[in-house]
Amino acid sequence: MSTQPHFKFKELKVWQKAVSFATKVIRAIDDFDTPRKHYRLIEQLEAACTSVAMNIAEGKGRQTTKEFFQYLYIARGSLFEVITLLTIFQNLNWVTPEKASDFQKDAEEITKMLNAMIKAMK
């Protein structure tokens, strides 16, 4: 008998995509051409992009479906926050329109997955 905990959230495709998305965004941040005086905005982007997968995981670890729903909605909100920040960064020429568009496609896919999961659980 294994004493290792089984983290079922790792089996969720939406969690896997969210982890991949966060990794991609964090890697892109390294390429941003930005004055470092705006570090708080960059930290906010890092927090928002990692919040997606973390909220899916935390919600999966909760006791009730109602709590899980709440965390899925929070994860979706974090995606919207990421896209808002990336739009601002694009306006400031810190990220290219192509890169921003690529991130938006990823975020749309994850949002659809979250929405489908929420709908299936109702």
N, C-alpha and C positions, 0 to 999 in steps of 0.2 A: 504494500500500500504506500502510495506516494504522499509525502507531506507537503509537496509543492502546491501552491494554490493554482487553480485553473482560471486564468483570466479570459473568460468567454468573449469579452469585447474585442480581443485580438482576432477573432474569427469573423467579425463583421467587416464586410467589404467597404462600407462607408467609413469605418474607423481607419482601415488601411489606406484608403484614398485621402482621408484627412491628414494622416501622418505624412504621406507623400507630398501633399500640398504644402504643409508647413515646412517641410524640408526644402522644397523648391523655393518658397518665398524667402526663407532665411538665407539660402545660398545667393539669391538675387540681391539681397540687402548688401552683401559684401561688394557688389558691383555698383551700388548707387553712387552717383557723383553728387554728393551733398555736403554742405557745410556742416561740420560736426556740432554746431551750436543748436541744431534741431534734433539732437539725440533722443529727446523725449518722444517725438513722433515716431522715430524708428523703433524705439522700445515698445511703443503702443502697437505697432504693426507686428512685431515679434510676439507680443502677448496675445493679440487677437488671432493670429494664424495658428498658434499652438493651442489656443483655447478651444478650437473646434474639436480636435481629437480628444483633448482632455475632458471636455464635457460629455462627449459620447461615452468615454470610458467610465467617468464618474457616475453618469446616469445608469449605465449597465450594472454598476455595483450597488445600486439602491435597491430597496426592498419592494417597492411597488411600481406598477406600470405608470401610475400618475406621476411619480417622481421622475421616472425615466423620460416621459414626455417632456417634462419641464426642462430637463437637461438637453434634450434634442432641440427644443426651441431656442435655448441659449446658444447651442452650437451653431444653429442657423443664423442667429443674430450676429455672432462673431464673424461669420463669413461676410455678412453685409458690411460689417465694420472694416474688414480687410479690403473689400472692394472700394469703399469710400476713401480709405487712406491711400490706396494705390491710385485712385483717380486724382486725388490731391497731389500725390508725388508725380504723376504724369504731367499735370498742369505746371508743376515746378521744374519739369524736365529732368527729374531724378530717375525716372523709369521710362523706357520707350513705350510708345503706343502698342507696339507688337507684343511686348512683354506683358503689359497691362491686360491686353486682350486675351492672351494665353491664360493668365491667372483667372480672368473672369470666366472663361470657358470651364476651367477646372472647378471654380466655385459654383457655377450653375449646375454642373454634374453632381457635385456633392449635395447641393440644395435639393435637387430632384430626388436623390437617394434618401435624404432625411425626410422629405415630404412623403415619399412612398412608404417609408418605414412607419411614420406616424399614422398614416391612413390605414395601413395594414393592421396596426395594433388597436385601432378604435373599435 
